[in-house]
Amino acid sequence: AVVSTQSTGYAAEANILLDNTMEATACLHPDLIDKIKETSTSDKESDGASIREITGTIVLNSVALHCIKRDLNKAKRVLVQHLSTLKEGEAPSLQANMLLVYIELRQGNTKNALRILKQQQEN
């Protein structure tokens, strides 16, 4: 299950980079993350990556896809939901923070973008 999940994540990322948004959307179907969680009973490592890491990558790819489609509200909603799943004390990834900064800047929230950058520097 992990290998096919990783393959789906890589396929989505490749399609995003190739500007194939329809194919990327198909790879990042909303039910995919739920299926990943169902197939895993823990965060055990398998094939070099934990289910948590794979899920995070797929979510970030999904957020990037929403940004490409200029659906910034949905991108922010998905990203904020993902960030709310972090364990207490766990810092968001650099990629997650940079996506959030991008969204904030595109929405005209420069103060919020600067606050996020300052927090990132402190970590």
Buried (B, 14 or more C-beta within 10 A) or exposed (E): EBEEBBEBBEBBBBBBEEEBBEBBBBBBEEEBBEBBEEEBEEEEEBEEBBBBBBBBBBBBBBBBBBBEEEEBEBBBEBBEEBBEEBEEEEEBBEBBBBBBBBBBBBBEBEEBBEEBBEEBEEE
